[in-house]
Amino acid sequence: MTDTAIKKYLPWVVATALFMEQLDATIVNTAIPSIAASLHVTPLSLKSVVTSYILSLAVGIPVSGWMADRYGTRRVFGIAIAIFTFASVLCGLAQSVPMMTAARLLQGIGGAMMMPVGRLAIIRTFPKAELLGAMNFVIIPALIGPLLGPTVGGLIVHWVSWRAIFFVNVPVGLVALYLVFRYMPDYRGTERRPLDVVGFILFSCGTALLSWLLEIFGEHTLEPTTAAFMLVVSMALLVAYGWHASGIEFPLLRLTLLRIRTFRVAVLGGFVTRLGVGGLPFLLPLLYQIGLSLPAWKSGLLMMPTALAAMGMKLISPRLLARFGYRQILIVNTVFIGITIGLFALIKPGSPLALIVMLGLMQGFFNSLQFSSMNTLAYADVSPEDSSMASTISSSFQQLSMSFGLAAGTLVAGWFLGDIPQTNRGMVTTALHSAFVALSVVTILSSLAFWGLRREDGESISRGAKVAQPEEARVAT
């Protein structure tokens, strides 16, 4: 297959798989009450169905890069889609919570390999001058998943059965498999490195335990002493991994890549920024459904402007980055995100719909530009032979940042809500307003993380400029 054909179809291959994964993530949450009723359990009992998927991602993502280097991107990506699709069928056939949990664990294994390996194929196919456009194209269809998920899920549950929700993945998965084996390039690592088994155990156990703790954070299902002990254990495992990785030739995740300034700022700075942004999916439904007394379907519709604006921004972000550069965009845009989060404190009963829609559009617009910038800047100075490792590290930090962001939203909301009864709509709304302001301040302060960039950083991507590899990049390799 020619390079032109690969460049033409590869973004569609990755986008189709990512669409399936994102649609599934949003559509399942809609069906939780129906699944609970069908399996004769309480909705809270299905928490394991959600957390099992998160745990699989935490365990599977770190090893995805090694698998792609060893067995090839086409085989690993295809197997990931096949596992995800097959597990979706098992979810639809599940007759009990343990069966559903086991199926979701398997589904998470497939999902853990899809995005990192798909991103790796994009990075290795497109030169840096074309990378921003290619990655934006991949993300646009993926944004349609969260846009359609609540609506499609609600319609399926209402008219058919919750089981049909999981069967939706079958035709999408089959199309994705066809595209993979027809158009997916088969990239492999330049050297055959052994799997760091000890590192895999330390890092995966540490991140899985930490992700689980953050996922159940705020539910008061654990005694504080037990939770604190488990937190110490998870951190000790991660510290032990860092010590282990520094002393071997082929670690699971080569953390020395963080010596590359642009990669370090994009990954760690992005992690901090997501603390504020990650709380919004938790706080906004509370504001809409409790503060404004809107039904769930109307609350879902109010999330649509965010997704639509995010898709629109992907079309113009390349020109903005070429005009202003990564440093200026990330510093200013992070402040705009923080201001937008704070403006949600203006929404109260009786607020005009236009205000809510406008804030949703602003949120989608600025968030989309932020994630496009951070996700592409990470690879500006990474050499081709390190792209697999960089993709795995970036994906691992992003997965953790999602859990941390949700926990941050839960912590802030719990702090201000206190013992306020949910029937007191006025006091709940005031408390949520305070939570939005707090997250706004955190997000604005996170813009300081991007002051470490230089004006010319990322020009290999934003302007297609050929820049010399920085000294710190050479040290890392």
N, C-alpha and C positions, 0 to 999 in steps of 0.2 A: 504494500500500500504506500502511496506517495505521501510526502510530508504535508502537501496541500490538503489531501483527503483527511489525514489524521487531524490537522488543525481545524478542519471544517466540522467534523463529526464528534471529536472527543468532548468538547464542552457539552454537547447534547447527551452523551453517554453519562457523564458525571452528574449533570443536572437532573436527569431522569431518576437516578438512584437517590440523589439528595432530596428530590421532591417526594419520593415514596417515604423516606425516613422522616421528613418533617411533617408530612400529612399524617402519618401514623402517630407521631408524638402528640399532636393536638387533637386528633380525632378520638383517641382512646380516653382522654380525660373527660370528654363529653359523655361518654357511655358508662362511667363508673357507677352512677346510681342504678342504671338498668342491669348492669352485670351483677351488682350486689343483690338485687331483687331476684334475678334468675338463679343465682347460686345459693340463695337463702342465707346470706350473711349481711352484716352491716357494711356500709360504704367504707368505714374506717378499717375494716378487716382487709380491704383491698390495697392498703398502703404498700404491702409487700409486692404487689403487681407493679407498682411504680418504682419502688426502690430497687427491685431486682434488676430492672433494665439499667438504672443508673450505675449499679455496682458492676454489671457486665461491661459497660463502657469504660469505667475506671480501670478495670483489669485488662481489657482487650486493647485499648488504644496504645499503651506503651510498647506492645510487641508488634504492632501492625507494620511499622517501618522495617523491622528486621525480616518479617515474613515477605514483604514486597521485594526487598533486596535479594532474599534467598530464592524465592519461588516465582518471582515475576509479577508485575502489576496486573497483567491480564488475568492470570489464574487466581490470584488472591482477591481481586475485585469481583470476579465472577462468582467465586465461592462465597464471598461475603453476601452478595445479592441473593444467591440460592439459599443460604442459611436463613437470611432475613425473611424471604418469601415463605420457605417451608415452616419456619417458626410461627409466622403469621397464621398459617392454616391450622397449626396446632393450637394457637390461642383461640381461634374461632371454634374449635372442636372441644375445648376444655370443659370438663364437667365439675370441676372443683377448684378451689383457690390454689392448692398445691400444684395442680396440673397447669393452671394459668401462670403461676409464678415460675415454674420450670420452663415453660414455653417462652416467657418474657426474658428469662436469663439467656436462653439460646438466641433469641431475637437480638438481644443487646450485643452478643458476640459478633453477629453479622454487622450490626450498625457500627460497632467500634472500628471495624476495618474499612468501612465504605468511604467515609469522608477523608481520613488521612491518606489513604492510598489513592483516592480520586484526585485529591489536591496535589499529591506527589506527581501523578501522571501529567497534570496540567503544567506544573512547574518545570518538568523535564522536557515538555514538548514545545512550549512557547518561550522565545527569548524574553529577557526582562523588559524590553521595550513594549512587548505585546501582552505582558502578564496581567496588567491591571484590567484591560478589556476582557480578556478570557475569563478571569476569576469573577468579574462582575456579571458576565453572561451566565456563569454557572449558578450564581447566587439568586438571580432574578426568578427562575422557575421554583427554586427552593422557597422563596418568600410566598409563593402562591399556596403552598401547603398550609401554613398557619392561617392564611386568609380563607381558605375553603374548609379547613378542618372542623371548626365549631359548627358551621352551617351544614356541611355534609353529614357530620356525625349526628347532629340533631335530627335531620330528615330521615336518616337510616334507622335510628332508634325509634322514631315516631311511626314510620311506615312499615318497616321490615322487622329486623331483629338486631340486637347488638353484635351478634356473631358475624353478620354481613360486613361490619366495620373492618374486621381483619381480612376478610376475603377480597376487599378492595385492592389490597396489595398484590394479589396474584397476577392480574393482567398487567399491572405496572411493572412488577418484577420480571415477568416474561419478556416484555418489551425491552427492559433494561438489559437482560441477559443476551438477547439477540444483538443489541447494539454493542455490548462488550465484546463478544466473540467475532464481531464483524469489523469493528472500528477501534478497539482499545489497543494501544501499543503495549508491547511486553518489555518493559524496562526492568533491569536487574542491577544489583549493586556491583561496583567495580571490583570489590574484594569480597571474598567469602568469609565473613566474620562469624564466629561461634555465638550461640545464644548465651547471654549472661543470665544463667538460671538463678543464681543467688540475687542478683540485682532485680530480676523480674519478680521474685518472691517478696523482696523488701519493698520495692516501689509500689507494686500492685496491691499488696496487703495494706500498706500505709495509705495510699490514695483511696482504696475501696472503703476502709474503715472511716477515713475522714469524710468521704462523700456521704456515707450512710449517716454519720452523726449530723452533718449539715442538713441532710434531707429531712431528718425527723426533728430538727432543731425547732424549739418553740411548742412542741406537742406535749411536753412534760410526761413522756412515756418512760423516761429513765430517771433514776435518782441522780441528783446533782453530783454526788461522789462518784457514782459509776460512770457518768458521762465525762467527768473530769479525768478519771483514770484512763478511759478509752481514748480521750483526746491526747493524753500524754503518750500512750502507746503508739498511736498513729504518727505523732510527730517524731517519736524516737525511731520508728521504722524508716521514716523519710530522711532523718539525719544520718541514720546508719547507712542508707543507700548512698547519700552524698559522700560519706567517708569511703565506702566500698568502691564507688565509681571512680574516685580520684586515684585509686591504686592499681587499676587493671587496664589492659590495652584496649579491650573492646567492651565498654560498658553498655548497658541497655540504652541509656540516654546519656549522650556525651555532653555534660553540662558546661564544658569549656566553650561550647558554641556561644554561651552567654557573654563571652568576652567581646564578641562582635557588637559594637555599639548599637547599630540599627536593630539588630535582632533582639538584643537585651531590652532596649527601650520599648519596642513593639510588643514583646511578650509580657514583660513585667509591668510596663506602663498600662498596657491593655488590661491586665489582670486587675489593677487598682481601679481603673475607670469602670470596669464591669460591676464593681461592688455597688455603685449607685444605680446603674442602669438595670442590673439584674433584679433589683427589688420591685421594679414597676409591675411585672406580671402578677405579683402577689398583691400589691397595694391598689392598683387600678380597679380590679373587680370588686374589692371591698368598698372603694369609694362609690362606684356605680351602683352596686347591688344593695349595700347597707346605707351609705350616706345619701344616695339619691333615690333609693327604693325602686330601682329598675329591675325588671325580670332578667333572668340570665341571658335570654336570646337578644334582648336589647343591649345588654352589656357587651355581648360578643360582637354585635354590629358596630359598636363604638370603637372597637379595636381595628376595624377594617381601614380607616383612613391612614393609620400608622403603616400598615403593610403596603398600601397603594403608594404612599409617599416614598417608602423605602425602595420600591421598584423604580419609581421615577428618578430618584437620586442616582441610581446605578448608571443611568444613561449620561449624566453630566459630570459625575465625579472625576473621570479622567481629565477633563478640561480644567476643572478647578485645581486639581493637583499639579497639572502642568503649569498653570498660571501662578499659583502661590507657593507651591512646594509643600512637602510633608510637615516640616517643622511648624510653619505658620498655620496650616490647616488643623493639625492635631491640637495645638495649643488653644487656638480660638474656638474651634468646634467643640472641644471638651467643655469650655466655659458656656457655650450656647446650650449644650445638653443639660448642664447643671441648672441654668436659668429656666429652661423649659420644664424640668422636673419641679422646680420651685413654683412655677406658674400654675401647676395643677392644684395648688393650695387655694386658688381663686374659685375653683369649682365648688358650688354648693347648691342645695335645693333651689330651683328657680333659675339657675344659670342658663343662659341661652345655648341652644344646641350648637350654634355656630362657633361659640367659644371652645366647646369640647372638641369639635371636629378640627378646629384650627390648631389646637394644642396637639391633637393626635397626628396631624400632618407634620407639624414641626418636629415632634418626637421621632417619627419615622424618617424624616429628611435628615436630621442631624445624626441619628444613630447609624443610618446606612452609610453616610459619608465616613463616620468614625471607624466602623468595622472594615469597610473597604480599604481605608488608609492603613490601619494597623495590620490587617491580614496580608497586605502586599508588601509593606515596608519590611516586614520580617525577613523577606528573601532578597532584599536589595543587594546585600553584600555577602550572601551565602554562596559558596562555590557549588557547582553542579553535583560533585561527589558527596557533599554534605546535605543535599536537599532532602533526602529521606529522613535523616536524623532531625533536621530542622522542622520538618512537617510533623514528626511524631512528638517532639517537645512542645511545639506550638499547640497541637491538638490536645495534649495532656493538660497544659495550663488552661486552655479555654474550657475544657470540661470541668476542671476544678473551680474556675472562676464563676461558672453558672451556679454551682452549689453554694459558693461563698456569697454570691449576689442575692440568692433567694434567702439565705440565712440572715444576711444583713437587713433585708426588707422585713423579715419576721421579727428580728431583734428590735428594730426601730419602732415598728408598729406595736409590738408588745409593750415596749417601754412607755409609749405615750397613751396607749389604750388602758393599760393597767387593769383595774377591776370594773371598768365602765361597762354596763350592760348593753348588749347590742340593740336592745329595744329603744335606747336613748339615742335617736338618730343625730340630734344636734351635737351631743358630746362626742360621739364616734366620728362625725365629720371633722370636728375641730382637732381631735387627736390625729386623724389621718393627715390633715393639713400640716400639722407639726412634723409628722414623719416625712412628708414630701420636702419640707424645708431642710430637714436634717440631711436627707440624701442629696439634696441640691448642693449643700455646702461641701459634703464629701466629694462629690463629682467635680465641682469647681476646683477644689484643692488638688485633685488628681491630675489636673492639667500641668502641675509642676513637674510631673514625671517626664514630660516631653520637652522640657527646657534643655535637656541634655543632648538633643539633636543639633546638628549643624545645618546651616541653610542649604547646603548642597546634598544633604543626605536623601537618598531615594531617587536621585535624578536618573539613574539607570532604568528606573521603572516609569517615573512620571513624564520624563522627557526623552527617554531613549538614549541618554547620554552615556558614553563610554567613560567610566571612571576607574581609576586605579584601585586595586584591592587594598583596603586600609591595613595598617600594620597589625591591628588587633585581630583582623580576620586571618592573617597569616599565622599568628601565634596560635589561634584556635585550631588550626588544621595541623 
